[in-house]
Amino acid sequence: MDVPESLAELRRQYDTARKALDAHHRATKTAVLEWSEQQRAESVALQAKWQEVAAEFRAAIEESGLEAKHGSFELGRAIRKAAYGDDYAGE
């Protein structure tokens, strides 16, 4: 399946945004209820960025028509391979 580079790039952006959010949550090392206002604000900003990229990624997938043609599972595999190459191990 020929995956546009734009979808591969959006996949990388999606993963980067998600990892940043996860790293922030792990770095706090406290329960969410104990977070400072700054920690909460950082989390909200990171989550908003991730959701923004996710929405853009979803819209690009729908616009491409590839999901309807090949199915979501096959398209997901093809996008990950395009984004990360043959070494992608299902991170």
NUKE-473329 format. One record per residue (C-alpha): x, z, y. Coordinates in Angstrom, 1 decimal, m for minus. Each point is the difference from the previous one (the first is absolute). Layout:
MISE        X        Z        Y
MISE        X        Z        Y
...
This chain:
MISE        X        Z        Y
MISE      0.0      0.0      0.0
MISE      1.3     m0.9      3.4
MISE     m0.2      3.0      2.3
MISE      0.4     m0.4      3.7
MISE      3.0      1.9      1.5
MISE     m2.5      1.6      2.4
MISE     m1.7      1.8     m2.8
MISE      3.3      1.1     m1.5
MISE      1.0      1.3      3.5
MISE     m3.3      1.9      0.4
MISE      0.5      1.5     m3.4
MISE      3.5      1.3      1.0
MISE     m1.5      1.3      3.3
MISE     m2.8      1.7     m1.9
MISE      2.4      1.7     m2.4
MISE      2.3      1.1      2.8
MISE     m2.9      1.5      2.0
MISE     m1.3      1.9     m3.1
MISE      3.5      1.3     m0.9
MISE      0.5      1.2      3.6
MISE     m3.3      1.9     m0.3
MISE      0.9      1.5     m3.4
MISE      3.5      1.0      1.3
MISE     m1.5      1.7      3.0
MISE     m2.4      2.0     m2.3
MISE      2.8      1.0     m2.3
MISE      2.3      0.9      2.8
MISE     m2.4      2.6      1.5
MISE      0.3      2.1     m3.2
MISE     m3.1      2.0      1.1
MISE     m3.7     m0.1     m0.6
MISE     m1.8     m2.3      2.4
MISE     m1.9      2.9      1.4
MISE      3.3      1.5      1.1
MISE      1.2     m3.2      1.8
MISE      0.9      0.2      3.7
MISE     m1.9     m2.2      2.5
MISE      3.1     m2.3      0.1
MISE      0.0     m0.4     m3.8
MISE     m3.7     m0.8      0.0
MISE      0.4     m2.5      2.8
MISE      2.9     m1.7     m1.9
MISE     m2.1     m0.1     m3.1
MISE     m2.9     m1.5      1.8
MISE      2.2     m2.7      1.6
MISE      1.6     m0.9     m3.3
MISE     m3.3     m0.2     m1.8
MISE     m1.4     m2.2      2.8
MISE      2.9     m2.3     m0.4
MISE     m0.4     m0.2     m3.7
MISE     m3.7     m0.7      0.3
MISE      0.6     m2.7      2.6
MISE      2.5     m1.8     m2.2
MISE     m2.3      0.5     m3.0
MISE     m2.9     m1.7      1.9
MISE      2.2     m2.8      1.1
MISE      1.3     m0.5     m3.5
MISE     m3.5      0.0     m1.5
MISE     m1.2     m2.5      2.7
MISE      2.9     m2.3     m0.8
MISE     m0.7      0.2     m3.7
MISE     m3.6     m0.9      0.5
MISE      0.9     m2.8      2.4
MISE      2.4     m1.5     m2.5
MISE     m2.7     m0.4     m2.6
MISE      2.6      0.8     m2.7
MISE     m1.8      3.0     m1.3
MISE     m3.2     m1.9     m0.7
MISE      2.0     m2.7     m1.7
MISE      2.3      2.1     m2.1
MISE     m1.5      3.5     m0.1
MISE      1.3      3.2      1.6
MISE      2.3      1.1     m2.8
MISE      1.9     m3.3     m0.2
MISE      0.2     m0.3      3.8
MISE      1.3      3.5      0.3
MISE      2.7     m0.7     m2.5
MISE      0.9     m3.3      1.7
MISE      0.1      1.6      3.5
MISE      2.3      2.9     m1.3
MISE      2.3     m2.5     m1.6
MISE      0.1     m2.1      3.1
MISE      0.7      3.1      2.1
MISE      2.6      1.6     m2.2
MISE      1.2     m2.7     m2.4
MISE      0.3      0.1     m3.8
MISE      1.4      3.6      0.1
MISE     m3.3      1.5      1.0
MISE     m0.9      2.6     m2.5
MISE     m3.5      1.1      1.0
MISE      1.1      2.6      2.5
